Amino acid sequence: MINIRIFEELHTIEEVDRFISSNPLSFIYVSHINCTVCQALFPQVRVLMEKFPDIQLAHVDSAEVEEVAERFIVFSVPAMLLFIEGKEYLREARMVHMSLFEEKLQKIYEGYKNERLF
């Protein structure tokens, strides 16, 4: 049985900033309430993130938190942003090829975990 991880809902740009700064590995899924691609991709992302337990997860609705688009230069949704110690390391947007995204995420995650062992 797959245990689907929960994404923390962020409702202000201050919550977004706090989430990124307080989690060494943070992932933000930016969507829009009327985006069918966002709704279709989100369940796949939730399942994928089971493989990366040390990454903290959050969701932001760009219709609610309009500043998120400007702050992170998000031109289309869904946008998936991975931050390591506050710095953006990976970005995928709109039409995401899940297996390629997983490969990129795996390399970054393993690199981070290996660095932390020393």
N, C-alpha and C positions, 0 to 999 in steps of 0.2 A: 504494500500500500504506500502511495506517495503522500508525504506530509507537505501540503502546500504552505509555504511561508507567507506571513502577513506583511503587507507593506504599510508603513506608517503614513497616515494622511497628513499632509502639510497644508496649512491654510493661509499662511502669510509668507512674505519673502524673508522676514526675520526668522521664522521657523525653518525655512530652507537653509539659510545661512548657518543657523545653530546646528542643524542636523549634519551638515557637511563638516563644520569645524569640530564637532564633538565625536565624530566617528572616523577612525583611521581609514576604513574602507567603507565608502558610502556610494549607493546607487540610487539615482532618482529617475523615475519614469514620469515623463511629462506628457500629458494627454489633454484632450479637449472633450467635453461632454458629448458633443455631436459628431465625433470622429469614429466612424465604423472600423477603420483600420486599427485605431487605438484599442477599441473594445475587443477586436478579434485577436490582437497580438498579446494583450495583457495576460491572459491565462497561460500562454506558452512561455512567457517570460517568468511568470510565477513558478512554473514547474522547473524551468532551467535553473533558477536561482537556488534550488534545493542543493545543487552541486557545489555551491559556494557559501557555506554556512557563516563564514567570518565577514561577509559583506552585509552591512546594514541596509535595509530597503525602505524606500519612501516613494510616495506617489503625490504628484502635484497636478491639479486641474488648471490648465493655463487660462481658462475662462474665469476662474475664481481668483487666481494669483497672476494677474496680467504682467506684473513686473518680472516674472520668471523668464519670459521670452526675451526681454531686453537684457537682463542680467547675464544670461547664458547664451545669448545670440541664437535663440531657437526660432528658425524660420518655418519649420513644419513639424507636425506631430504625427505619430508619437516620436518623442525624442528620449533616448536612453543615455544617461550620463553617469560615468563611473569616476569617482574621485578617490585619490589616495592621498591621505594627509592634507586634504584641502585643495589639491591640484587635480584638474581634469586630466584623466588618462585615456578615456575611451568615450566615443560619441557615435551613436547610430541614430538615424532618423528616417522617418516616413516608411519606405519599403525596406524592411530588414530581412536579410537572409539569415535565418536563425542558426544554421550550422556554422557559417562564417563568423557570426557574432560570438557563438560559443567558443570557437577556436581562439579568437582574439582575447576574450575574457579569461579563458583558461591560461594562456601564456602570461598575461599580466598578473593574474592571481597567484600562479605558481612562482613567478619571479618575486613577487612581494613576500610570499610566505618563506621562500628560500633566503631572502635577504634578512628577514626577521630572525632566522635561526642562529645567526652569527653574532 
